[in-house]
Amino acid sequence: MLYIILVPLKKYFIFFNVFRYITVRTALGGITALLITMVLGPWLIKYLRKHQFGESIREEGPKTHITKKGTPAMGGILIIGATAVSTLLWGDLSNLYLWLAMATMVLFGALGLLDDYLQIRKNKPKGLIAKYKIIFQILFAAGIALVLFTMGLQGDFNLHLTVPFFKKWTPYLGLFYIPWIMFIMVSSSNAVNLADGLDGLAIGLTLISASSFTALSYIAGHALWSQYLNILPVTPASELTILLGSLSGACLGFLWYNCHPAEIFMGDVGSLSLGATIGVVAIMIKQEFLLFMVAGVFVMEALSVVIQVGYFKMTGGKRVFKMTPLHHHFELIGWSEQKIVVRFWIAGIIFALFSLTTLKLR
């Protein structure tokens, strides 16, 4: 919105020309989102506590989490709101990629909000039945996938895959791109959701992923940088940099209140939304495979659950881990919550740095 208003003013005062640049608007988006979360955070915590929107703790979880019961949840509303407002203020609203990413964020956020509401207000410890949750995720992802596939047929989206370490091998998926997009979005949404179990863990890892994809989306949308690094240029994706910069700022602000001991949890409204948003951005900038590297810790968390369930069924009750997702295993072997979170953040940074190195190793 401000982009549309301020840029034309350059003909009267050259200073306003700076708002034309992606880097400036990304920085402003991040600062705006950070300020919104920092300022509104205490009000939201007070509101949620007053209306008793507190976290319920699963009985089968670690006993040390009992003290977290009643902590205000549904804080993801603040992250989504801050990111959306900042993006609307500083983004080019004529960009379809931007609207698709925000639509993903809102749709999956609404699903998470319903899940949190049922869990907290309707006294359903598991919230929305898992089967229905997956069905809605698939439907939302299918809708976004159909839009992208249609754009691909019209030449506005590339239906080829780009594979790390390979310069020229870009397989064409065509119609099969639809299930691929659905898989990426649903799996990334659930991976972040599974990692949201310790104070600051999921939001810190999301901040790392969002920051990495801020750089990746800028490179993909920049003709010279994409040519230099020999990656597929996606010019419209440059505006996604503003959304990701805003998301990074919102995550940083939320972490202020979510670090141990957490004053607020983001809940499913945050985790389902953030995972799907990063997933769809990875698709639009043609870096789906890098998503598995950037979000390496999220992948490990999700795989730990898959391995545990599969092994449990195959062996008739035996376990690989003491408890899943993976962070619970380390809790039960004696690691403190703060140590797990910081070490997982370090692993997340290492994964992110490694993924960025692959841009030149082709």
C-alpha positions in Angstrom: 0.0 0.0 0.0 2.7 2.5 1.0 4.7 1.2 -2.0 2.0 2.4 -4.3 1.7 5.7 -2.5 5.3 6.6 -2.0 7.1 5.5 -5.2 5.2 7.9 -7.5 6.3 10.8 -5.2 9.9 10.4 -6.5 9.1 12.8 -9.3 8.6 15.5 -6.7 11.3 14.5 -4.2 14.1 12.0 -5.3 14.3 10.5 -1.8 11.1 8.6 -2.4 12.9 6.6 -5.0 14.4 4.4 -2.3 11.1 2.8 -1.7 11.4 1.2 -5.1 14.1 -1.1 -3.9 13.4 -4.6 -2.6 16.1 -4.4 0.0 14.7 -1.2 1.5 11.2 -2.4 1.6 12.3 -5.8 3.1 14.1 -4.0 5.9 11.1 -1.8 6.6 8.8 -4.8 6.5 10.9 -6.6 9.0 11.1 -3.6 11.3 7.4 -2.9 11.0 6.5 -6.6 11.9 9.0 -6.6 14.8 7.5 -3.4 16.2 3.9 -4.7 15.9 4.7 -8.0 17.7 6.7 -6.2 20.4 4.1 -3.6 21.0 1.0 -5.8 20.8 2.6 -8.9 22.5 1.8 -7.8 26.1 -1.7 -6.8 25.2 -2.4 -10.2 23.5 -0.9 -12.1 26.4 -3.1 -10.2 28.8 -6.2 -10.7 26.6 -5.6 -14.5 26.2 -5.0 -14.9 29.9 -8.1 -13.0 30.8 -10.3 -15.0 28.6 -8.6 -18.3 29.6 -7.1 -19.3 26.3 -4.5 -21.3 28.0 -2.5 -24.3 26.8 -3.6 -27.8 27.8 -0.9 -30.3 28.3 -1.1 -33.9 27.0 -1.0 -36.5 29.7 1.4 -38.7 27.7 3.9 -35.9 27.3 6.9 -35.2 29.6 5.9 -34.6 33.2 8.1 -31.5 33.3 5.6 -29.8 30.9 2.8 -29.8 33.5 4.0 -26.4 34.7 3.3 -24.9 31.3 -0.4 -25.6 31.6 -2.5 -22.5 31.3 0.2 -20.5 29.4 -1.7 -18.3 26.9 -1.8 -20.0 23.5 -2.9 -19.0 20.0 -0.1 -16.4 19.8 0.4 -17.3 16.1 -2.4 -14.8 15.4 0.1 -12.1 16.3 2.8 -13.5 13.9 0.3 -13.8 11.0 -1.2 -10.4 11.7 2.2 -8.6 11.9 3.5 -10.4 8.8 0.3 -9.6 6.8 0.1 -6.0 7.8 3.8 -5.4 7.1 3.5 -7.1 3.7 0.5 -5.1 2.7 2.2 -1.9 3.7 5.5 -2.5 1.9 4.8 -5.1 -0.8 3.7 -4.6 -4.4 0.1 -5.7 -4.2 -0.1 -6.3 -7.9 2.2 -9.4 -7.5 0.2 -12.7 -7.6 3.1 -14.6 -5.9 2.7 -12.4 -2.9 -1.1 -13.0 -2.7 -0.6 -16.8 -3.0 1.8 -16.8 -0.1 -0.5 -14.7 2.1 -3.5 -16.8 1.1 -1.5 -19.9 2.2 -0.6 -18.2 5.5 -4.2 -17.2 6.3 -5.8 -20.5 5.2 -3.5 -22.8 7.2 -3.6 -20.3 10.0 -7.4 -20.5 10.1 -7.2 -24.3 10.3 -4.7 -24.0 13.2 -7.0 -21.5 14.9 -9.9 -24.0 14.7 -7.7 -26.7 16.1 -6.6 -24.5 19.0 -10.1 -23.4 19.7 -11.4 -26.9 19.9 -8.5 -27.9 22.1 -8.8 -25.0 24.5 -12.5 -24.0 24.5 -14.2 -27.3 23.8 -11.9 -29.3 26.1 -10.7 -31.6 23.3 -7.0 -32.3 24.2 -6.2 -33.4 20.7 -8.1 -30.6 19.0 -9.4 -31.2 15.6 -9.4 -34.9 14.7 -6.1 -35.7 12.9 -7.9 -37.2 9.9 -9.9 -34.0 9.3 -6.9 -31.8 9.9 -5.0 -33.6 7.1 -8.0 -33.5 4.8 -8.2 -29.7 5.2 -4.5 -29.3 4.7 -4.7 -31.4 1.5 -7.6 -29.4 0.2 -5.9 -26.0 0.9 -2.7 -27.2 -0.7 -4.6 -28.6 -3.7 -6.2 -25.2 -4.3 -2.8 -23.4 -4.2 -1.3 -26.2 -6.4 -4.0 -25.8 -9.1 -3.5 -22.0 -9.2 0.3 -22.5 -9.7 -0.3 -25.2 -12.3 -2.7 -22.9 -14.2 -0.1 -20.2 -14.0 2.5 -22.6 -15.4 0.3 -23.4 -18.4 0.1 -19.6 -19.0 3.8 -19.2 -18.7 3.7 -17.4 -15.4 5.2 -20.3 -13.4 7.9 -22.8 -14.3 6.8 -26.4 -14.0 10.4 -27.7 -14.1 12.2 -28.8 -10.9 15.6 -27.5 -10.0 17.9 -29.9 -8.3 20.9 -28.9 -6.1 24.4 -29.6 -7.5 23.0 -30.0 -11.0 23.3 -27.2 -13.5 21.2 -28.5 -16.4 19.1 -31.3 -15.1 15.7 -29.7 -14.6 13.0 -32.4 -15.0 9.6 -31.3 -16.3 6.8 -32.5 -14.0 3.8 -31.1 -15.8 0.6 -32.3 -14.2 2.6 -34.2 -11.6 3.6 -30.9 -10.1 0.2 -30.7 -8.4 0.8 -33.6 -6.0 4.4 -32.5 -5.5 3.3 -29.1 -4.4 0.7 -30.6 -2.1 3.3 -32.9 -0.6 5.7 -30.0 0.1 3.1 -27.8 1.7 1.4 -30.4 3.9 4.6 -32.0 5.1 6.3 -28.6 5.9 3.2 -27.5 7.7 3.1 -30.6 9.9 6.9 -30.6 10.4 6.8 -27.2 12.1 3.8 -28.3 14.1 5.6 -31.3 15.4 8.6 -29.2 16.4 6.5 -26.8 18.4 6.9 -28.4 21.8 9.6 -26.4 23.7 9.8 -22.7 24.6 11.3 -20.9 21.6 12.2 -24.0 19.6 9.8 -23.8 16.7 9.8 -20.0 16.4 13.6 -19.8 16.5 14.0 -22.5 13.8 11.3 -20.7 11.8 13.2 -17.5 12.1 16.3 -19.2 10.7 14.4 -20.7 7.8 12.6 -17.5 7.0 15.8 -15.5 7.0 17.5 -18.1 4.7 14.6 -17.9 2.3 14.6 -14.1 2.4 18.1 -14.3 0.9 17.1 -17.1 -1.5 14.0 -15.3 -2.8 16.0 -12.1 -3.3 18.6 -14.0 -5.3 15.9 -15.8 -7.4 14.2 -12.5 -8.2 17.5 -10.7 -9.1 18.6 -11.1 -12.7 22.3 -10.7 -12.1 22.6 -12.7 -8.9 20.5 -15.6 -10.3 22.7 -15.6 -13.4 25.9 -15.5 -11.4 24.8 -18.4 -9.2 23.4 -20.2 -12.2 19.9 -20.7 -10.6 16.6 -20.4 -12.3 15.5 -16.7 -12.3 12.0 -16.1 -11.0 11.5 -12.4 -11.3 8.0 -12.1 -9.7 9.4 -13.9 -6.6 11.4 -10.8 -5.7 8.3 -9.5 -3.8 8.3 -12.6 -1.7 11.4 -11.1 -0.1 9.3 -8.5 1.6 6.9 -11.1 3.0 9.8 -13.3 4.3 11.5 -10.2 5.8 8.3 -9.3 7.5 7.9 -12.9 8.7 11.5 -12.9 10.1 10.7 -9.6 12.0 7.5 -11.1 13.4 9.3 -14.2 14.5 12.0 -12.2 16.2 9.5 -10.1 18.0 7.5 -13.2 19.1 10.6 -14.9 20.3 10.9 -12.1 22.9 7.8 -13.5 24.6 8.1 -17.1 23.6 11.7 -17.8 25.0 12.0 -19.8 28.2 10.0 -19.5 30.3 7.4 -18.8 27.6 4.8 -16.1 28.3 2.8 -17.2 25.2 2.7 -20.1 22.8 2.1 -19.7 19.1 -0.2 -22.8 19.0 -1.3 -24.6 15.8 -2.5 -21.3 14.4 1.1 -20.3 14.1 2.9 -23.6 13.5 0.6 -24.9 10.7 0.6 -21.5 9.0 4.3 -20.8 9.2 5.3 -24.2 7.9 3.0 -24.1 4.9 4.0 -20.5 4.1 7.7 -21.3 3.9 6.9 -24.4 1.9 4.9 -22.6 -0.7 7.6 -19.9 -1.0 10.2 -22.6 -1.6 8.0 -23.9 -4.4 7.5 -20.5 -6.0 11.2 -19.7 -6.0 12.0 -23.2 -7.4 14.1 -24.2 -4.3 11.9 -27.1 -3.0 14.9 -29.4 -2.5 16.8 -26.7 -0.6 13.8 -26.6 1.8 14.8 -30.0 3.1 18.3 -28.7 3.9 17.3 -25.3 5.3 14.6 -26.9 7.5 16.8 -29.9 8.3 15.9 -29.8 12.0 12.2 -29.8 11.2 12.8 -32.7 8.9 14.5 -34.6 11.7 11.7 -33.9 14.0 9.1 -35.2 11.5 11.2 -38.3 10.6 11.6 -39.2 14.3 7.8 -39.6 14.5 7.6 -41.6 11.3 10.4 -43.9 12.4 9.0 -44.3 15.9 5.5 -45.2 14.7 6.7 -47.5 11.9 9.1 -49.4 14.2 6.5 -49.6 16.9 4.1 -51.3 14.6 6.7 -53.5 13.0 8.0 -54.8 16.2 4.8 -55.0 18.2 5.6 -52.3 20.7 9.4 -51.6 20.7 10.7 -48.0 20.4 13.7 -46.4 18.7 13.4 -43.2 20.8 12.2 -42.7 24.4 9.6 -40.3 23.1 8.9 -38.4 19.9 9.1 -35.8 18.4 12.9 -35.9 18.8 13.2 -33.0 21.3 11.2 -35.0 23.8 13.7 -37.9 23.5 16.5 -35.5 24.6 14.4 -34.2 27.4 13.9 -37.8 28.7 17.7 -38.5 28.6 18.3 -35.6 30.8 19.0 -32.5 28.6 17.5 -29.3 30.0 14.9 -27.5 27.9 17.2 -24.5 27.2 20.1 -26.7 26.1 17.9 -28.6 23.7 16.5 -25.4 22.2 19.9 -23.7 21.7 21.5 -26.8 20.3 18.7 -27.3 17.9 19.0 -23.7 16.8 22.8 -24.3 16.2 21.9 -27.3 14.1 19.4 -25.2 12.2 21.9 -22.5 11.5 24.4 -25.1 10.2 21.8 -26.6 7.9 20.9 -23.2 6.6 24.5 -22.3 5.9 25.1 -25.6 4.2 22.1 -25.1 2.0 23.3 -21.6 0.9 26.7 -23.1 -0.1 24.9 -25.4 -2.6 24.0 -22.4 -4.7 27.5 -22.2 -6.0 28.3 -25.9 -5.9 26.8 -26.8 -9.2 
